[in-house]
Amino acid sequence: MSADFTHKVALVTGAAMGMGFATARAFAEEGAKVVLSDISQESLDEAVRTLENEGHEVTGIRCDVAQEAQVANLVAQTVSTYGRLDAAFNNAGVQSDATETADATSEEFARVNSINLFGVWCCMKYELAQMRKQGSGAIVNCSSLGGLVGLPGRSIYHGTKHGVVGMTKSTALEYASRGIRVNAVCPGTIDTPMVQKMVESGDLALEDIFREQPIGRLGRPEEIASAVLWLCGPGSTFVIGHALPVDGGFTAH
């Protein structure tokens, strides 16, 4: 089934690298005009240059999703530049070191929640306001396998990702009858800079990943991008409020 996004406008947060960049590129390759957003201006500029050099029509807008005014500006600039918003992948997020709950700090709890949970809610708020005017649109929020299961030491991170699933389901019910679909993707352990840093620091062991993901390897960012495009495209028009595992079999245990 076609995933053609010609004449469509897509917005991707956390788009400078990893799953976000792969998804921005996939949207562009399918004909969309794409707005890439990230907190790092330098990395964002590099990502935009890469896609422009490939012949795609893209725009970069720096945004800290934990800051509501910046999110409002991001969506407003997207619409002022391209006239509409058809698809959004709310991907921006951060990891938290494995820590026993009794030893975790309130500062870390607040930091991770401000990005992973409030940031997703805030992006949806302004994206939905535009899509409601249009009477159409599709949003995919980035949860995680951590939004479907629990793991020791991950209460802060998994709490935010469970929250993303809950927000996705409730919001999907609000807008399903108005031509707007909201779903979530739940990646397993993907070969991204975030995961590479966790492996290098010793916070994550590759042998554990290969054992726990029955497919026996890391996921590829492009595999998440494919899922996002499907959830935003014409092949999934009856899919509402779903949290789609793309995890090499991890949550099938």
N, C-alpha and C positions, 0 to 999 in steps of 0.2 A: 504494500500500500504506500502511496506517495507520501513523502515528508516534505513536500515543496512549501517553502515559506516565502516565496516571491511576493513582494509588495507588503510583507509583514514587518513589524518592528519588534525586536526582542531586546530585553534588558537582562544582564547577568551581573550579579554582585560577586565579589571575590574572584574577579575574572582575570587577574594578572597571570595566574599560573594554575597548574593542577587541573582539577575537574572543572573549575570555572572557565579557564582558558580553552580547554578542549570543547566545552559546550558552546562558548562564544564562536569558536571556529566552525563548529558543526552547524550552528544556525546560519552563519555567513555563507558556508558552502552550499546550503540549501536555499540561498537567495534572500535571506532576511537582511535588513538594515539592523545593525547590532550596536547597542550601547554597552560598553564594558565599564565596570566600576570596580574600584579597589581602594584600599586605604593608602597603599604605597604609590605615590605619584611616579616614581622612577620605574617601578615594575610595570605599572599601567601604561606608561608611555612606550615602553619596549613592546608590550603585547599589542598595542594599537599599531605600532610601526610594522610589526610582523604581519598582521592581517591586512594592513593597507598594501604592503609589498606583494601580498598574494592576490591583490586585486579586489578586495572586499570593501564595502562601504560601512565603515565603523566609526564610532566616536568614543572617546574616553572621558569619563567624568569622575574625579576623585570623590570618594564618600566614605565617611566613617558611619556605618549603619547603626552604631550606638547613639548617634546624635540625630534627633528627629528633624531638626531644621535642615541638616545636610541631606537626609533622605527625601524630604519634601522637595528640596531643590533638585535632587537627582531626577525624580520623576517629572518635575516641571520642565527641566531642561530637555529630557528625552522627548516629551510631547511637543515642546516648542521647536525642536530640531526636526522631528520626523512626523509630527502631526497626530500620532496615536501610539498606543501600546498594545500589542497583541499577545505577547508571551513574556514571562518573567521567570528566571531561575534565581531564587533567593538562596545563594550558595555561601555567602560570607560567613565564616565561623572560625573558632579557635579551639584548640585542644587544651586540656588541663592535665598536669602531671598526676600520675597514679598516687593517691594519698588516702590513707584511712580517714574516714569521715571525722573522727574525733580529733584528728591532727590538721584538718583543712582549715583555712582561714576564711573569715567573712569577706575579706577583700578579694580573694580569688573567686569565691562564689558570686560576688557582685560583678566582677570583671567578665566572667564567662557568660553569666546570664544576660548582661547588657548587650553582648554581641550575638550569642547563639539564639536567645529567646526574644528579648526585646527587639533586637535588630530585625529578625524575621517578621515579627508582628508589625513593626513600624513600616517595613517595606510593603507588606501586604496592604496595610491601611491606605497608603497613597497610590499603590498600583490599582487597588480595587476601586478607589474613587474615580480614577480615569476610565477603567474598564466598565464601570457602572454607567457612565455617560455614553459609552460606545454601545453597550449592550452585548459585549463579547470580550473574550480574552481567556487566557489559560495561565495559571500560576503553578509552579513546582517549587516546593520548599525542600531544602536539603536537611533531612534528618540524618540517620545513621543506623547501623545495626544496633548502636547504643540507644536508639529510640524504641527498640523492640525487645531487648533483653537487658539484664543487669550483669555487671562484672565487678569484682572486688576492686576497690580503690578508685572507682570511676563515678561516684555518686553525683558529683557536680556536673560533669560532662553529660552523663547519661540522663540526668534530670532535665537538662536543657533540651536534649534530643527527644525524650519522651514528650516534653512540652510542645515541641514543634509538631509532633504527630497529633496531639490533642487539638492544637489550634487549627491545624489543617482540616481535620474532620469537621469541627464545628463551623469553621468558615465556609467550607465546601457546601454545607447544608444551607447556609444563608443565601448563597449566590447561584446554586444549581439551576434554579428556575429562571434565572435572568441571563443565561447564555455565558456564564463564567464558570470555568472548571478549576478547582483547586485540589492538588494532589501533592504527595511527598515522595521523594526517592530516599531510600535507606541504603547507602553504600556500605559495603564491607571494607576491608583494609585494602586501600588503593595505592598504587605507586605514585605518590605525590610528594612534594617537598616536605609537607607536614609529617608524613609517615617516615620519610628518610631521616628527618631530624630525630624522631622518636627512636628509630633503630640505632642511630649513631650515639644517642645519649644513654642507651641501655634500657629505655623505658618500654621498649617493645623488641621481642626476639623473633627473627624471621622463621626459625624452626617452629615456634608456636603458631605463627600465622599459617604456615604450610600445613600444619597438623589440624588446625581448627577450621580452615576453609577447605572443604572437601575437594574442591577443584585443584588444590595443591599449588597455588601460586597467588601472587598479588593481583588485584584487579587493575585494569588500565583506565586512565581517565576517560578515554574515548568510549569505554563501555558504559560509563555513567552518562556521558553526553547522549548516547543513543537512547537510553531510557528516558532522559529528559525530553528529547525531541519527540519521542513517541507519545509521552504524556501531554505534550503541548499540541500535538498534531491531529490530523483527521482520523487516524487509526484508533484513537482512544476516546471518542466522543461520548461513550456511555460509562466512562470511568470517572467516578466522583468520590473525593475524600479517601482515596486509597494511599496506603503507605507501602510502596513497592520495594521489597528487598532486592538489591543487586549486589550480592555478597558471596558469590561462589559457593553457596550452600550453607553458610555459617548458621543461619537461623532455622535451617531445616533439621538440625540435630534433634 
